[in-house]
Amino acid sequence: MTDKRVETLEAEIQTLHQTLQKMGKNSTMSKDIFGREFVVPVDKEHKATECGCHTLFVTANPHMRAFHVSWFGFFASFYSTFAAASLNAYMIPDLNLNEGEWALGNTLAICGTIFFRVVMGWICDKFGARRGLGYLLLATSPACVLMMFINSGWQMILLRTIIGFSLATFVACQTWCSQMFAKSVVGIANATAAGWGNLGGGVTNLTMPLVFLLMMSFTGNNESLSWRLCYIVPTLLHLVGGFVTLTARDLPDGNFQQLEKVGAKQPSKSSTILAVGCSNVNCWIMVLPMACASASSSP
């Protein structure tokens, strides 16, 4: 009788754990290699096994912090890249741009994205998606500031190209989520993060005209000054996204340098990364569709 009661209690405890884990609770009190307890349930690799309604409002390190700052960083890059398209009715006459200059600005913004996404893949492997995403947002934020002071077509083209680099945050976003979530939910995590990030393009078209009207009320209907001040918004998004990203964690158990120091992770070699990437058929299959997708979403 005693053995049966023990088996019954163990079964009930296991069922309770499963129920709590489906609710996004780390009921087994799993910890990382440094003894820090995870908030969400994890597998043997310490990757989160839940990514749904129960966890979407969680912002704790490492899993959900990475999820939220990755999609927000991607969102910020979309907002800054598409800001010009929402303000073209005021920028074109103010800067005396012709159709060729405007079209070239659109084209190079996307070309810059495609180029830097290749670079971002190497950065994510070498230095981590967290630093890649955060530093890229911070590095491109000066271009958002300088957009407020341009006076010619070539300046617009150059700065839009640099701002376009920031859309490479997509690579960091997807890499980071793949490192944080288990196979059972990584598809949901990646799709949600990418979708919310891509939403930045639509939100820009929806809100930037309202931002322009707000700036018009501050400047006494000065259109030239108003569209320039609109770039305060994407600048702030870049800065917030960049700095908050750096508060997150590279991997479930810690940052790259921290893990390499204790021997839990081997330092990445550039030659190995390049060889693996170039020999991966899936990588090449994704190149053409992603290039087409980037071209079709030209601002």
N, C-alpha and C positions, 0 to 999 in steps of 0.2 A: 504493500500500500504506500509506503514511504517513497519508493522509487517512482511510482506512478504520479504521486503528488508533485515530486520534484520535476518530472518531465512536463507535467501540466503547467507548472509555474514558469519553467523555462520557455515553453511554447508561448505562454501569455506575454512574457517579457519581450520575446522576439517580435511578436505581433505588435506590441506597444511601440517598440523601436521603429518598426516599419511604418507605423501610422504617423509617428512624430516626424520621421524623416521625410515622408511625403508632404508634411506640413512645413518643410524647410527647416526643421530643428536638428541640431547636432546632438541627438540624445545619447550617443555613445561617448560624448565628451572627447572626441578625437583631437589630437594636438599635432602641431608641426614638429620638426626635428629640434626646435629650440624650446619646446614646451608651451607654445602659445596655442590656446584653444581656438578651434574653428567655430564660426557661428553657424554655418550651414553644414549639412551632412556631406561627407567626402568618401571617396573610394580608397583603395590601397595606395594609389599614387597621390593621394591628397587633393584630387580634383573634385570639384563640386558635382554632386549627383542630382541636384535639383536646380531648376531655373524656371520658375513659373510665378504665378500670382502671389504665392506665399513668400517669395524671396525678392520680388522686384523692388520692394520698398526698403530693402536692406542695403546699407552703404558701407558696411564694415569690411575691413581688410581680411583676407586678400581677394577672395573671389568676386564679391559683389561690388567692391570698390573698383576693381579692374573693369568689370562690366560697365558700370555707369560712367566712369571717366573716359572709357574708350569710345562709347557711342557719342558722348558729349563733345569730345575732341574732334571726332569726325564731323559732327553736326556743325561745329564752329568753323571748320574749314570749308564746308559747303556754303555757309552763310557769307563768308568773306569773298569766296570765289564768285558767287552769283550776285553779289551786291551791285556790281557795275551794271549788269543787265537790267536790274530794276530801276536804275537811275539814268539809263541811256538817254531818255528824252531831255534831260537837263545837262548831262555831261557833254554830249555831242556838240550842241550849239555853243556851250560855254567854252569848250576847248578848240572849237572850230575844226572838228574832226571830219574826215571824209569817210566814205563807206569802206575803202580799202584799209584804212588805219583801224577802224572799229572791228572789222572782220579779222584782221591780223591779231588784234588783242585777244579776241575770242579763241582763235586757233592756238596761239602760243600758250594761253592759260591751260589748255588741255594737253598740249604737247609736253609742257613742263610737268604735268601730273604723271603722264605715262613714263617719262624718263625717271622721275624721282621715285616712282613706285618700285622700279627695279632696284634702285639704291636702297630704298627702305627695307627691302627683303634682307639685304646683307646686314643693315644696321640692326634689325630685329634679332638676327642670329648672333651677331657679334656683341652687341651692347644691351639688347633687350628691347622688347616692344614698348615698355613703359618710358624709357628714356628717349627712344626714337619718336614716339608720339608727342611727349611733352616738349622736348627740345625743338622739334619741328614747328610746333605752334608758336613757341616763344621766338624762334628765329625768323619766322615770317611776319610776326606782328609789326615790326618797324615798317614793312612795306604797306601795311594797312594805314599806318599813321601818315606816311609820305603821300598816300593817295589824296590827302586833304590839301596838298600843296602843289600838285602838278599843274603845269601850264602848257603842255604840248602833247602831241600824239605819241612821240617816242617814249616819253616818261610814263604815259598810261600803259603802253604796251609792255615796257620793262617791268613795271610794278605788278601788273596783272599776271605776268609770267611767273614772277616770284611767289605771288600769293597762290597761284595754281599749284605750286609745289606742295602746299599744305594738304591737298586732297590725297596725298600719299599716306595720310593718317589711316586710310582704309586698310592698308596692309597691316599696320601696327594693331589696329582694332581687331582684325580677324585673327592675327597671330596670337595676340594676348588672350582672347577668349578661348582659343583652342588649347592654350596652355593651362587655363584655369578650370575648364569644365570637362567632365567625363564624356565618353562617346555617346552615352545614352541621352545626353541633353545638349551636347555641343552644337548640334544643328540649330536648335531653338535659340541658344545663346548667340551664335553668330548671325543668324537671320534677323533676330530682334535688334541687335546692336547695329548691324549694317542698315537695317530699315529705318531705325530712328535717326541714324546719321544722315542717310540720304534725304530724310524729311527736311533737312536744312535747306535744300534748294527750294522746295515749295513754301516753307515758312518765310524765306527771304522775300520771295515775290509777293507774299501776302502782307508782311509787316513792314518792309522797307518803305513803301509809299506812305504808310502811316508815320514812320519815323521822319520822313521828309517833311510831312505836313507839320509835325511837332517842331522841327527845326525852323520851319518857315515862320512859325509863331514867335520864336525866339529872336529871329534875325530881321524881323520887319519885312517879310516877304522877299528877302534877298535869295534868289534861286541859286546863284553861284556859291554863296557861302553855305547855304542849307544842304546841298547835296554833299559838300565836302565834310560838313559836321556829321553827316549820317555815318561816316566811317568810324566814328567813335564806338558804335555798337559792335561791329565785327572785331575791332581792336580789343575791346573788353572781353569778348567771348574767347579770343585767342589767349589772352593773358590769364583769365580764370581757368580755362581748360588746361593750359600748360602747367600752371603752378599746382593745381589740384591733382593732376596726373602724377606729379613727382611725389605726392604723399602716399601713393599706392605701392604695391609690391610686385616685383618682376614675376615671380613664380609662387605657387602656394606656400612653399617653405621659406622663402626669403628672396633677397635681391641677388643678382649674379655674383657680385664681388663677395658678398657675405657667404654664399654657398661655396664659391671657389676657395675661399680662405679656409673653410673647415673640411674641404675635400669632398663635399656632397655633390659638386658639379665640376666637370672638367672644362678648362678654358676652351672657347671655340677657336678653330683654325679657319682662316679665310679660304684657303685652298680646298679644304674639305667641304666647306659650305657651298662653294661654287661648283665643285664636282657633283655633289649630291643634287643640287638644284638643276643643273644642266642635264643630268641623266634621268631626271624624274619626268616620265611621260605625262603625268597628270598636270605638271607645271606648264608644259608646252600647250596642252589642250586648253588650259585656262587663259593663256596669253592672248589669243585672238579674240575670244568673246569679251574679255575685260577691256581690250583696246577699243573694240566696237562700242561697248557700253559707255566708255568715257567719251568717245567721239560723239555719240548720239545725245549725250547730256550736256553738250557744249552750251555755255552760258550766253 
